[in-house]
Amino acid sequence: MNEFDNKAREWDKESVHWDRSKAIAEGILRMIPIKFNMKALEYGAGTGILSFLLSDTFEEITLMDNSQEMINVIQEKVAKSKSTNLKPLLFNLEQAEFRSDSFDCIFTQMVLHHVFNIELLLNRFYQILNPGGYLVIADLYLEDGSFHGESFTGHNGFDVELLSDSLRKAGFTPIVSEQCFVMKKATGNVLREYPVFLLIAEKSSK
């Protein structure tokens, strides 16, 4: 079972998930010249909060996740909202190439620090992004490991400059990054702040 399957039914009850997604959506709308005929992919969509917030902005959004329960929740929300342009998809881009479609914008939030092979995923994003398209990454700035704790096997956030170098190696041109949100989490008896960055890169139109 995927580690997020057990969290799916309770995910939307956490106000921080909504607040963070709203901040990211506002940043995307402000920093990218979106046209309505653009097709987007949210990778690691979870329950699709961010995609639902942006559903009126894009012609179509594919919500890709490798958690079956998260996809189940998205399907229920799509049916309830009668959305016609939100397409849930169970797929693990870390394990296989995606050849069914291409996109004008790919966005992902708080996902990359769970990815083992960053280089592989960035290359696969590049492959399915149309020329002139945008990649949007929202994730934690580099932190001391206290956000997830000692048992976590992923990345303790990112140095944005080093991540930008990885994007360049994959063929992207980093455009801009900024802090977009601050996560607050109790570690021990201390309430700590963990800032989140929003990084936008572009695939050359040539």
MDTraj code that builds the backbone (N, CA, C; nanometers):
import mdtraj as md
import numpy as np

residues = "MET ASN GLU PHE ASP ASN LYS ALA ARG GLU TRP ASP LYS GLU SER VAL HIS TRP ASP ARG SER LYS ALA ILE ALA GLU GLY ILE LEU ARG MET ILE PRO ILE LYS PHE ASN MET LYS ALA LEU GLU TYR GLY ALA GLY THR GLY ILE LEU SER PHE LEU LEU SER ASP THR PHE GLU GLU ILE THR LEU MET ASP ASN SER GLN GLU MET ILE ASN VAL ILE GLN GLU LYS VAL ALA LYS SER LYS SER THR ASN LEU LYS PRO LEU LEU PHE ASN LEU GLU GLN ALA GLU PHE ARG SER ASP SER PHE ASP CYS ILE PHE THR GLN MET VAL LEU HIS HIS VAL PHE ASN ILE GLU LEU LEU LEU ASN ARG PHE TYR GLN ILE LEU ASN PRO GLY GLY TYR LEU VAL ILE ALA ASP LEU TYR LEU GLU ASP GLY SER PHE HIS GLY GLU SER PHE THR GLY HIS ASN GLY PHE ASP VAL GLU LEU LEU SER ASP SER LEU ARG LYS ALA GLY PHE THR PRO ILE VAL SER GLU GLN CYS PHE VAL MET LYS LYS ALA THR GLY ASN VAL LEU ARG GLU TYR PRO VAL PHE LEU LEU ILE ALA GLU LYS SER SER LYS".split()
xyz = np.array([
    [0.0843, -0.1195, 0.0000],
    [0.0000, 0.0000, 0.0000],
    [0.0880, 0.1247, 0.0000],
    [0.0552, 0.2234, -0.0801],
    [0.1268, 0.3498, -0.0846],
    [0.1196, 0.4204, 0.0507],
    [0.2272, 0.4906, 0.0898],
    [0.2307, 0.5555, 0.2211],
    [0.1228, 0.6622, 0.2381],
    [0.0704, 0.7136, 0.1258],
    [-0.0314, 0.8189, 0.1340],
    [-0.1735, 0.7639, 0.1262],
    [-0.1888, 0.6353, 0.1006],
    [-0.3231, 0.5787, 0.0908],
    [-0.4027, 0.5995, 0.2197],
    [-0.3364, 0.5793, 0.3335],
    [-0.4053, 0.5915, 0.4623],
    [-0.4392, 0.7351, 0.4979],
    [-0.3761, 0.8322, 0.4305],
    [-0.3984, 0.9734, 0.4607],
    [-0.5050, 1.0371, 0.3714],
    [-0.5455, 0.9658, 0.2675],
    [-0.6280, 1.0269, 0.1630],
    [-0.7610, 1.0810, 0.2147],
    [-0.8305, 1.0038, 0.2972],
    [-0.9654, 1.0421, 0.3408],
    [-0.9648, 1.1600, 0.4374],
    [-0.8527, 1.1849, 0.5025],
    [-0.8451, 1.2939, 0.5994],
    [-0.7720, 1.4159, 0.5443],
    [-0.7151, 1.4044, 0.4245],
    [-0.6261, 1.5075, 0.3714],
    [-0.6922, 1.6453, 0.3623],
    [-0.8135, 1.6499, 0.3094],
    [-0.8808, 1.7783, 0.2882],
    [-0.9289, 1.8437, 0.4168],
    [-0.9217, 1.7717, 0.5277],
    [-0.9656, 1.8281, 0.6551],
    [-0.8585, 1.9158, 0.7193],
    [-0.7367, 1.9100, 0.6678],
    [-0.6263, 1.9892, 0.7217],
    [-0.6242, 2.1259, 0.6532],
    [-0.6480, 2.2314, 0.7300],
    [-0.6567, 2.3653, 0.6714],
    [-0.5255, 2.4085, 0.6066],
    [-0.4128, 2.3588, 0.6571],
    [-0.2841, 2.3978, 0.6003],
    [-0.2705, 2.3526, 0.4561],
    [-0.3311, 2.2401, 0.4211],
    [-0.3245, 2.1926, 0.2832],
    [-0.3968, 2.2890, 0.1896],
    [-0.5065, 2.3444, 0.2365],
    [-0.5811, 2.4432, 0.1570],
    [-0.5064, 2.5759, 0.1506],
    [-0.4559, 2.6215, 0.2645],
    [-0.3853, 2.7502, 0.2677],
    [-0.2613, 2.7470, 0.1790],
    [-0.1869, 2.6381, 0.1855],
    [-0.0669, 2.6252, 0.1031],
    [-0.1018, 2.6220, -0.0447],
    [-0.2025, 2.5450, -0.0806],
    [-0.2426, 2.5346, -0.2205],
    [-0.2918, 2.6684, -0.2745],
    [-0.3643, 2.7434, -0.1917],
    [-0.4114, 2.8754, -0.2348],
    [-0.2947, 2.9689, -0.2617],
    [-0.1930, 2.9657, -0.1761],
    [-0.0758, 3.0504, -0.1953],
    [-0.0011, 3.0127, -0.3229],
    [0.0099, 2.8833, -0.3489],
    [0.0783, 2.8363, -0.4698],
    [-0.0012, 2.8729, -0.5938],
    [-0.1323, 2.8551, -0.5879],
    [-0.2178, 2.8906, -0.7024],
    [-0.2058, 3.0388, -0.7350],
    [-0.2051, 3.1216, -0.6327],
    [-0.1908, 3.2659, -0.6541],
    [-0.0571, 3.2975, -0.7207],
    [0.0488, 3.2284, -0.6778],
    [0.1796, 3.2493, -0.7377],
    [0.1835, 3.2075, -0.8829],
    [0.1236, 3.0933, -0.9146],
    [0.1189, 3.0454, -1.0531],
    [0.0459, 3.1455, -1.1420],
    [-0.0681, 3.1931, -1.0960],
    [-0.1472, 3.2873, -1.1755],
    [-0.0747, 3.4199, -1.1955],
    [0.0056, 3.4569, -1.0996],
    [0.0764, 3.5844, -1.1069],
    [0.2047, 3.5756, -1.1901],
    [0.2683, 3.4591, -1.1935],
    [0.4024, 3.4479, -1.2489],
    [0.4098, 3.3806, -1.3853],
    [0.2999, 3.3200, -1.4301],
    [0.3003, 3.2517, -1.5590],
    [0.1928, 3.3117, -1.6496],
    [0.2269, 3.3423, -1.7743],
    [0.1266, 3.3945, -1.8686],
    [0.0394, 3.2811, -1.9235],
    [-0.0597, 3.2423, -1.8463],
    [-0.1431, 3.1274, -1.8818],
    [-0.2486, 3.1667, -1.9839],
    [-0.2659, 3.0821, -2.0821],
    [-0.3746, 3.0950, -2.1780],
    [-0.4717, 2.9802, -2.1542],
    [-0.6002, 3.0069, -2.1769],
    [-0.7011, 2.9081, -2.1387],
    [-0.6875, 2.7765, -2.2151],
    [-0.6299, 2.7797, -2.3354],
    [-0.6203, 2.6561, -2.4129],
    [-0.5014, 2.5690, -2.3707],
    [-0.4335, 2.6062, -2.2627],
    [-0.3197, 2.5282, -2.2155],
    [-0.3660, 2.4044, -2.1392],
    [-0.2928, 2.2955, -2.1593],
    [-0.3181, 2.1709, -2.0866],
    [-0.2116, 2.1550, -1.9787],
    [-0.2562, 2.1178, -1.8605],
    [-0.1652, 2.1093, -1.7473],
    [-0.1639, 1.9695, -1.6868],
    [-0.0556, 1.9405, -1.6159],
    [-0.0413, 1.8179, -1.5386],
    [-0.0037, 1.8549, -1.3967],
    [-0.0773, 1.8048, -1.2995],
    [-0.0314, 1.8131, -1.1613],
    [0.0266, 1.6780, -1.1246],
    [0.1548, 1.6760, -1.0935],
    [0.2190, 1.5502, -1.0568],
    [0.2224, 1.5367, -0.9053],
    [0.1805, 1.4197, -0.8562],
    [0.1659, 1.4015, -0.7127],
    [0.0485, 1.4832, -0.6631],
    [-0.0628, 1.4692, -0.7317],
    [-0.1781, 1.5584, -0.7101],
    [-0.2455, 1.5413, -0.5752],
    [-0.2230, 1.4299, -0.5083],
    [-0.2923, 1.4083, -0.3815],
    [-0.4426, 1.4042, -0.4035],
    [-0.5155, 1.4859, -0.3300],
    [-0.6612, 1.4924, -0.3477],
    [-0.7016, 1.6008, -0.4471],
    [-0.6020, 1.6641, -0.5101],
    [-0.6328, 1.7563, -0.6193],
    [-0.6700, 1.8973, -0.5778],
    [-0.6378, 1.9378, -0.4551],
    [-0.6780, 2.0721, -0.4091],
    [-0.6276, 2.1802, -0.5042],
    [-0.4985, 2.1738, -0.5392],
    [-0.4400, 2.2774, -0.6253],
    [-0.5044, 2.2780, -0.7630],
    [-0.5280, 2.1616, -0.8197],
    [-0.5893, 2.1539, -0.9523],
    [-0.7319, 2.2066, -0.9519],
    [-0.8057, 2.1788, -0.8460],
    [-0.9416, 2.2331, -0.8375],
    [-0.9385, 2.3853, -0.8301],
    [-0.8402, 2.4408, -0.7598],
    [-0.8284, 2.5863, -0.7515],
    [-0.7951, 2.6477, -0.8872],
    [-0.7271, 2.5716, -0.9727],
    [-0.6851, 2.6218, -1.1036],
    [-0.7717, 2.5687, -1.2182],
    [-0.8796, 2.5017, -1.1852],
    [-0.9584, 2.4329, -1.2884],
    [-1.0200, 2.5270, -1.3916],
    [-1.0479, 2.6511, -1.3526],
    [-1.1056, 2.7470, -1.4469],
    [-0.9989, 2.8188, -1.5289],
    [-0.8727, 2.7895, -1.5014],
    [-0.7617, 2.8584, -1.5665],
    [-0.7097, 2.7821, -1.6874],
    [-0.7119, 2.6508, -1.6801],
    [-0.6603, 2.5661, -1.7869],
    [-0.7746, 2.4959, -1.8600],
    [-0.7511, 2.4653, -1.9859],
    [-0.8514, 2.3921, -2.0626],
    [-0.8698, 2.2511, -2.0067],
    [-0.7576, 2.1913, -1.9638],
    [-0.7640, 2.0547, -1.9099],
    [-0.6486, 2.0349, -1.8128],
    [-0.6745, 1.9645, -1.7036],
    [-0.5694, 1.9306, -1.6082],
    [-0.5751, 1.7807, -1.5816],
    [-0.4622, 1.7134, -1.6004],
    [-0.4476, 1.5739, -1.5619],
    [-0.3907, 1.5697, -1.4210],
    [-0.4589, 1.4988, -1.3323],
    [-0.4160, 1.4880, -1.1927],
    [-0.3528, 1.3504, -1.1729],
    [-0.2213, 1.3467, -1.1761],
    [-0.1471, 1.2206, -1.1701],
    [-0.0976, 1.1946, -1.0287],
    [-0.1215, 1.0730, -0.9803],
    [-0.0708, 1.0339, -0.8490],
    [-0.0512, 0.8827, -0.8486],
    [0.0392, 0.8347, -0.7632],
    [0.0615, 0.6897, -0.7557],
    [-0.0072, 0.6264, -0.6356],
    [-0.0923, 0.7043, -0.5671],
    [-0.1729, 0.6514, -0.4570],
    [-0.3146, 0.6239, -0.5065],
    [-0.3556, 0.4984, -0.4992],
    [-0.4900, 0.4628, -0.5457],
    [-0.5976, 0.5334, -0.4643],
    [-0.5775, 0.5459, -0.3349],
    [-0.6791, 0.6093, -0.2517],
    [-0.6897, 0.7592, -0.2801],
    [-0.5778, 0.8240, -0.3059],
    [-0.5840, 0.9649, -0.3439],
    [-0.6628, 0.9815, -0.4742],
    [-0.6358, 0.8943, -0.5697],
    [-0.7084, 0.8997, -0.6969],
    [-0.8571, 0.8735, -0.6753],
    [-0.8894, 0.7806, -0.5857],
    [-1.0303, 0.7534, -0.5555],
    [-1.1001, 0.8787, -0.5029],
    [-1.0317, 0.9514, -0.4134],
    [-1.0893, 1.0742, -0.3580],
    [-1.1084, 1.1783, -0.4681],
    [-1.0085, 1.1924, -0.5569],
    [-1.0216, 1.2879, -0.6673],
    [-1.1412, 1.2523, -0.7546],
    [-1.1557, 1.1251, -0.7867],
    [-1.2668, 1.0825, -0.8721],
    [-1.4012, 1.1181, -0.8092],
    [-1.4118, 1.1002, -0.6788],
    [-1.5359, 1.1343, -0.6093],
    [-1.5609, 1.2854, -0.6124],
    [-1.4552, 1.3629, -0.5940],
    [-1.4690, 1.5093, -0.5962],
    [-1.5033, 1.5598, -0.7362],
    [-1.4431, 1.4993, -0.8380],
    [-1.4743, 1.5373, -0.9757],
    [-1.6199, 1.5076, -1.0070],
    [-1.6673, 1.3903, -0.9652],
    [-1.8067, 1.3535, -0.9897],
    [-1.9020, 1.4483, -0.9172],
    [-1.8692, 1.4831, -0.7938],
    [-1.9552, 1.5717, -0.7153],
    [-1.9595, 1.7122, -0.7738],
    [-1.8456, 1.7597, -0.8223],
    [-1.8387, 1.8964, -0.8764],
    [-1.8836, 1.9043, -1.0214],
    [-1.8990, 1.7865, -1.0835],
    [-1.9363, 1.7776, -1.2254],
    [-1.8322, 1.8458, -1.3163],
    [-1.7074, 1.8428, -1.2725],
    [-1.5992, 1.8999, -1.3529],
    [-1.5773, 1.8145, -1.4765],
    [-1.5568, 1.8798, -1.5884],
    [-1.5351, 1.8065, -1.7136],
    [-1.3916, 1.8167, -1.7638],
    [-1.3114, 1.9022, -1.7019],
    [-1.1746, 1.9208, -1.7512],
    [-1.0678, 1.8710, -1.6540],
    [-1.1086, 1.8027, -1.5473],
    [-1.0138, 1.7450, -1.4526],
    [-1.0093, 1.5938, -1.4719],
    [-0.8890, 1.5407, -1.5010],
    [-0.8739, 1.4015, -1.5395],
    [-0.7827, 1.3275, -1.4413],
    [-0.8389, 1.2530, -1.3455],
    [-0.7557, 1.1775, -1.2520],
    [-0.6833, 1.0629, -1.3233],
    [-0.5583, 1.0373, -1.2826],
    [-0.4803, 0.9319, -1.3476],
    [-0.3871, 0.8668, -1.2464],
    [-0.4031, 0.7372, -1.2268],
    [-0.3129, 0.6588, -1.1421],
    [-0.1901, 0.6220, -1.2246],
    [-0.0749, 0.6827, -1.1898],
    [0.0472, 0.6570, -1.2671],
    [0.1673, 0.6988, -1.1834],
    [0.2764, 0.6220, -1.1954],
    [0.3997, 0.6532, -1.1244],
    [0.5070, 0.6889, -1.2260],
    [0.5313, 0.8171, -1.2428],
    [0.6260, 0.8652, -1.3426],
    [0.7698, 0.8314, -1.3049],
    [0.7928, 0.7971, -1.1804],
    [0.9271, 0.7552, -1.1396],
    [0.9593, 0.6143, -1.1878],
    [0.8560, 0.5373, -1.2158],
    [0.8769, 0.3980, -1.2541],
    [0.8607, 0.3724, -1.4031],
    [0.7967, 0.4637, -1.4747],
    [0.7739, 0.4416, -1.6182],
    [0.7596, 0.5743, -1.6904],
    [0.7986, 0.5761, -1.8175],
    [0.7774, 0.6943, -1.9001],
    [0.6300, 0.7072, -1.9352],
    [0.5838, 0.8302, -1.9467],
    [0.4449, 0.8565, -1.9828],
    [0.4407, 0.8997, -2.1286],
    [0.3731, 0.8239, -2.2114],
    [0.3742, 0.8481, -2.3564],
    [0.2373, 0.8857, -2.4115],
    [0.1376, 0.9014, -2.3242],
    [0.0007, 0.9195, -2.3711],
    [-0.0357, 1.0626, -2.4051],
    [0.0408, 1.1597, -2.3541],
    [0.0011, 1.2996, -2.3735],
    [0.1202, 1.3898, -2.3458],
    [0.1062, 1.5167, -2.3798],
    [0.2054, 1.6180, -2.3458],
    [0.1317, 1.7396, -2.2914],
    [0.2070, 1.8300, -2.2266],
    [0.1434, 1.9360, -2.1500],
    [0.2138, 2.0700, -2.1702],
    [0.1382, 2.1771, -2.1463],
    [0.1924, 2.3122, -2.1549],
    [0.2420, 2.3625, -2.0194],
    [0.1972, 2.2983, -1.9140],
    [0.2390, 2.3358, -1.7794],
    [0.2355, 2.2122, -1.6902],
    [0.3401, 2.1935, -1.6120],
    [0.3446, 2.0876, -1.5113],
    [0.3676, 2.1538, -1.3768],
    [0.2855, 2.1221, -1.2788],
    [0.3074, 2.1784, -1.1456],
    [0.3017, 2.0685, -1.0403],
    [0.3789, 2.0890, -0.9365],
    [0.3880, 1.9897, -0.8301],
    [0.4186, 2.0608, -0.6989],
    [0.3543, 2.0175, -0.5911],
    [0.3764, 2.0826, -0.4614],
    [0.4089, 1.9793, -0.3537],
    [0.5158, 2.0044, -0.2808],
    [0.5564, 1.9212, -0.1673],
    [0.5717, 1.7742, -0.2063],
    [0.6152, 1.7520, -0.3292],
    [0.6305, 1.6166, -0.3805],
    [0.7770, 1.5820, -0.4024],
    [0.8534, 1.6789, -0.4527],
    [0.9891, 1.6489, -0.4982],
    [1.0774, 1.5961, -0.3851],
    [1.0542, 1.6397, -0.2615],
    [1.1414, 1.5918, -0.1533],
    [1.1158, 1.4446, -0.1191],
    [1.0097, 1.3870, -0.1738],
    [0.9847, 1.2440, -0.1570],
    [1.0462, 1.1603, -0.2696],
    [1.0952, 1.2260, -0.3739],
    [1.1440, 1.1565, -0.4939],
    [1.2902, 1.1180, -0.4761],
    [1.3214, 0.9913, -0.4973],
    [1.4588, 0.9432, -0.4809],
    [1.5504, 0.9945, -0.5909],
    [1.5095, 0.9750, -0.7158],
    [1.5930, 1.0125, -0.8299],
    [1.5389, 1.1405, -0.8932],
    [1.5874, 1.2541, -0.8445],
    [1.5414, 1.3839, -0.8930],
    [1.5736, 1.4012, -1.0413],
    [1.6943, 1.3645, -1.0807],
    [1.7378, 1.3816, -1.2192],
    [1.6462, 1.3068, -1.3154],
    [1.6110, 1.1832, -1.2806],
    [1.5218, 1.1034, -1.3650],
    [1.3867, 1.1720, -1.3817],
    [1.3301, 1.2201, -1.2723],
    [1.1976, 1.2801, -1.2786],
    [1.2000, 1.4101, -1.3590],
    [1.3033, 1.4921, -1.3388],
    [1.3122, 1.6169, -1.4147],
    [1.3244, 1.5889, -1.5642],
    [1.3991, 1.4864, -1.5998],
    [1.4112, 1.4490, -1.7415],
    [1.2775, 1.4026, -1.7983],
    [1.2003, 1.3324, -1.7183],
    [1.0700, 1.2864, -1.7658],
    [0.9701, 1.4009, -1.7734],
    [0.9803, 1.4968, -1.6835],
    [0.8998, 1.6182, -1.6968],
    [0.9328, 1.6878, -1.8288],
    [1.0616, 1.6975, -1.8583],
    [1.1054, 1.7659, -1.9801],
    [1.0494, 1.6967, -2.1046],
    [1.0478, 1.5652, -2.1030],
    [1.0008, 1.4883, -2.2185],
    [0.8536, 1.5128, -2.2486],
    [0.7726, 1.5311, -2.1461],
    [0.6274, 1.5428, -2.1682],
    [0.5789, 1.6874, -2.1668],
    [0.6718, 1.7809, -2.1526],
    [0.6354, 1.9227, -2.1562],
    [0.6532, 1.9760, -2.2978],
    [0.5527, 2.0469, -2.3471],
    [0.5600, 2.1041, -2.4806],
    [0.6638, 2.2162, -2.4859],
    [0.7237, 2.2404, -2.6025],
    [0.8164, 2.3541, -2.6172],
    [0.7493, 2.4841, -2.5732],
    [0.8238, 2.5636, -2.4963],
    [0.7675, 2.6868, -2.4428],
    [0.6844, 2.6669, -2.3177],
    [0.6761, 2.5420, -2.2711],
    [0.5956, 2.5120, -2.1534],
    [0.6671, 2.5421, -2.0232],
    [0.5923, 2.5394, -1.9136],
    [0.6434, 2.5787, -1.7822],
    [0.6391, 2.4626, -1.6840],
    [0.7442, 2.4528, -1.6027],
    [0.7485, 2.3594, -1.4911],
    [0.7469, 2.4408, -1.3618],
    [0.6548, 2.4080, -1.2733],
    [0.6391, 2.4784, -1.1466],
    [0.6639, 2.3806, -1.0324],
    [0.7601, 2.4128, -0.9476],
    [0.7923, 2.3278, -0.8335],
    [0.7745, 2.4082, -0.7056],
    [0.6891, 2.3594, -0.6167],
    [0.6740, 2.4185, -0.4834],
    [0.7189, 2.3146, -0.3819],
    [0.8159, 2.3520, -0.2988],
    [0.8679, 2.2555, -0.2024],
    [0.9404, 2.3287, -0.0907],
    [0.9915, 2.2530, 0.0033],
    [1.0596, 2.3090, 0.1189],
    [1.1994, 2.3583, 0.0835],
    [1.2354, 2.4729, 0.1386],
    [1.3754, 2.5119, 0.1374],
    [1.4537, 2.4106, 0.2225],
    [1.5831, 2.4068, 0.2007],
    [1.6696, 2.3159, 0.2759],
    [1.6482, 2.3342, 0.4258],
    [1.6249, 2.2221, 0.4953],
    [1.6016, 2.2264, 0.6398],
    [1.6844, 2.1167, 0.7070],
    [1.6800, 2.1126, 0.8387],
    [1.7713, 2.0269, 0.9151],
    [1.7213, 1.8842, 0.9346],
    [1.6129, 1.8483, 0.8698],
    [1.5601, 1.7125, 0.8821],
    [1.4513, 1.6988, 0.9862],
    [1.4233, 1.8059, 1.0581],
    [1.3232, 1.7981, 1.1649],
    [1.1797, 1.7992, 1.1121],
    [1.1610, 1.8386, 0.9871],
    [1.0243, 1.8460, 0.9339],
    [0.9598, 1.7073, 0.9311],
    [1.0333, 1.6080, 0.8826],
    [0.9797, 1.4715, 0.8769],
    [1.0310, 1.3828, 0.9898],
    [1.1484, 1.4122, 1.0417],
    [1.2037, 1.3299, 1.1488],
    [1.3089, 1.2317, 1.0993],
    [1.3694, 1.1608, 1.1932],
    [1.4846, 1.0759, 1.1641],
    [1.4534, 0.9597, 1.0709],
    [1.3310, 0.9112, 1.0692],
    [1.2985, 0.7931, 0.9876],
    [1.2762, 0.8271, 0.8402],
    [1.2722, 0.9543, 0.8067],
    [1.2442, 0.9952, 0.6692],
    [1.3631, 0.9645, 0.5796],
    [1.3363, 0.9091, 0.4617],
    [1.4427, 0.8684, 0.3698],
    [1.4525, 0.9565, 0.2456],
    [1.3722, 1.0628, 0.2397],
    [1.3754, 1.1517, 0.1242],
    [1.4743, 1.2653, 0.1440],
    [1.4444, 1.3788, 0.0792],
    [1.5319, 1.4954, 0.0849],
    [1.4823, 1.5928, 0.1917],
    [1.5758, 1.6506, 0.2656],
    [1.5398, 1.7495, 0.3680],
    [1.5296, 1.8877, 0.3046],
    [1.4341, 1.9017, 0.2146],
    [1.4180, 2.0264, 0.1418],
    [1.5270, 2.0424, 0.0367],
    [1.5375, 2.1645, -0.0203],
    [1.6298, 2.1876, -0.1315],
    [1.6982, 2.3229, -0.1214],
    [1.8234, 2.3234, -0.1628],
    [1.8926, 2.4471, -0.1941],
    [1.8443, 2.4879, -0.3330],
    [1.7774, 2.6001, -0.3439],
    [1.7131, 2.6387, -0.4702],
    [1.8156, 2.6558, -0.5821],
    [1.9342, 2.7065, -0.5493],
    [2.0365, 2.7244, -0.6523],
    [2.0835, 2.5903, -0.7068],
    [2.1017, 2.4928, -0.6198],
    [2.1424, 2.3596, -0.6649],
    [2.0310, 2.2927, -0.7448],
    [1.9073, 2.3123, -0.7027],
    [1.7949, 2.2570, -0.7778],
    [1.7857, 2.3232, -0.9149],
    [1.8123, 2.4520, -0.9213],
    [1.8130, 2.5229, -1.0493],
    [1.9205, 2.4663, -1.1416],
    [2.0366, 2.4304, -1.0854],
    [2.1419, 2.3672, -1.1652],
    [2.0934, 2.2341, -1.2228],
    [2.0199, 2.1569, -1.1437],
    [1.9650, 2.0293, -1.1914],
    [1.8644, 2.0519, -1.3030],
    [1.7871, 2.1577, -1.2913],
    [1.6907, 2.1916, -1.3960],
    [1.7622, 2.2274, -1.5258],
    [1.8703, 2.3029, -1.5149],
    [1.9480, 2.3389, -1.6347],
    [2.0058, 2.2150, -1.7022],
    [2.0546, 2.1213, -1.6226],
    [2.1106, 1.9978, -1.6783],
    [2.0034, 1.9172, -1.7514],
    [1.8793, 1.9285, -1.7060],
    [1.7688, 1.8566, -1.7705],
    [1.7180, 1.9296, -1.8942],
    [1.7666, 2.0525, -1.9171],
    [1.7271, 2.1275, -2.0357],
    [1.6389, 2.2477, -2.0086],
    [1.6008, 2.2675, -1.8832],
    [1.5133, 2.3791, -1.8477],
    [1.5921, 2.5088, -1.8279],
    [1.5215, 2.6200, -1.8392],
    [1.5763, 2.7504, -1.8040],
    [1.5008, 2.8017, -1.6818],
    [1.5638, 2.7984, -1.5639],
    [1.4960, 2.8549, -1.4460],
    [1.4680, 3.0031, -1.4672],
    [1.3479, 3.0455, -1.4334],
    [1.3079, 3.1849, -1.4561],
    [1.3093, 3.2642, -1.3273],
    [1.2395, 3.2141, -1.2272],
    [1.2230, 3.2916, -1.1044],
    [1.1883, 3.1968, -0.9899],
    [1.2261, 3.2353, -0.8702],
    [1.1841, 3.1624, -0.7499],
    [1.1578, 3.2625, -0.6394],
    [1.0679, 3.2277, -0.5525],
    [1.0365, 3.3142, -0.4387],
    [0.9740, 3.2307, -0.3289],
    [0.9778, 3.2810, -0.2082],
    [0.9069, 3.2158, -0.0992],
    [0.7581, 3.2429, -0.1159],
    [0.6780, 3.1372, -0.1063],
    [0.5347, 3.1538, -0.1291],
    [0.4492, 3.1170, -0.0085],
    [0.5084, 3.0465, 0.0891],
    [0.4275, 3.0004, 0.2019],
    [0.5216, 2.9604, 0.3147],
    [0.4681, 2.9536, 0.4354],
    [0.5444, 2.9058, 0.5506],
    [0.4635, 2.7983, 0.6220],
    [0.5198, 2.6778, 0.6287],
    [0.4589, 2.5695, 0.7047],
    [0.4974, 2.5866, 0.8513],
    [0.4033, 2.5627, 0.9404],
    [0.4314, 2.5665, 1.0831],
    [0.4041, 2.4280, 1.1406],
    [0.5052, 2.3754, 1.2110],
    [0.4938, 2.2379, 1.2591],
    [0.5634, 2.2256, 1.3938],
    [0.4971, 2.1566, 1.4856],
    [0.5562, 2.1351, 1.6179],
    [0.6582, 2.0225, 1.6112],
    [0.7803, 2.0522, 1.6536],
    [0.8840, 1.9504, 1.6646],
    [0.9301, 1.9511, 1.8097],
    [0.8967, 1.8434, 1.8799],
    [0.9177, 1.8441, 2.0235],
    [0.8184, 1.9391, 2.0867],
    [0.8675, 2.0304, 2.1662],
    [0.7806, 2.1303, 2.2301],
    [0.7906, 2.2663, 2.1634],
    [0.8500, 2.2686, 2.0438],
    [0.8745, 2.3952, 1.9755],
    [0.7956, 2.4018, 1.8453],
    [0.7252, 2.5119, 1.8227],
    [0.6556, 2.5346, 1.6964],
    [0.7544, 2.6004, 1.6004],
    [0.7902, 2.5282, 1.4943],
    [0.8914, 2.5775, 1.4027],
    [0.8292, 2.6153, 1.2684],
    [0.8988, 2.7024, 1.1985],
    [0.8531, 2.7472, 1.0670],
    [0.9415, 2.6874, 0.9582],
    [0.8764, 2.6409, 0.8515],
    [0.9462, 2.5814, 0.7382],
    [0.8978, 2.6507, 0.6110],
    [0.9768, 2.7424, 0.5569],
    [0.9336, 2.8153, 0.4376],
    [0.9291, 2.7262, 0.3139],
    [0.8375, 2.7592, 0.2251],
    [0.8165, 2.6862, 0.0996],
    [0.8480, 2.7796, -0.0169],
    [0.9253, 2.7299, -0.1125],
    [0.9572, 2.8111, -0.2303],
    [0.8683, 2.7740, -0.3485],
    [0.8555, 2.8670, -0.4393],
    [0.7884, 2.8436, -0.5670],
    [0.8917, 2.8734, -0.6759],
    [0.9285, 2.7714, -0.7514],
    [1.0298, 2.7823, -0.8552],
    [0.9666, 2.7554, -0.9909],
    [0.9884, 2.8455, -1.0839],
    [0.9312, 2.8313, -1.2185],
    [1.0439, 2.8233, -1.3205],
    [1.0358, 2.7231, -1.4064],
    [1.1333, 2.7043, -1.5132],
    [1.0592, 2.6846, -1.6442],
    [1.1296, 2.7060, -1.7539],
    [1.0676, 2.6998, -1.8860],
    [1.1455, 2.6054, -1.9766],
    [1.0739, 2.5355, -2.0632],
    [1.1355, 2.4568, -2.1690],
    [1.1444, 2.5438, -2.2943],
    [1.2596, 2.5466, -2.3566],
    [1.2790, 2.6325, -2.4730],
    [1.1736, 2.6039, -2.5797],
    [1.1306, 2.7109, -2.6468],
    [1.0313, 2.6959, -2.7529],
    [1.0937, 2.6541, -2.8848],
    [1.2270, 2.6462, -2.8899],
    [1.2964, 2.6087, -3.0132],
    [1.2941, 2.4590, -3.0324],
])
top = md.Topology()
chain = top.add_chain()
for i, resn in enumerate(residues, 1):
    res = top.add_residue(resn, chain, resSeq=i)
    for name in ("N", "CA", "C"):
        top.add_atom(name, md.element.get_by_symbol(name[0]), res)
traj = md.Trajectory(xyz[None], top)
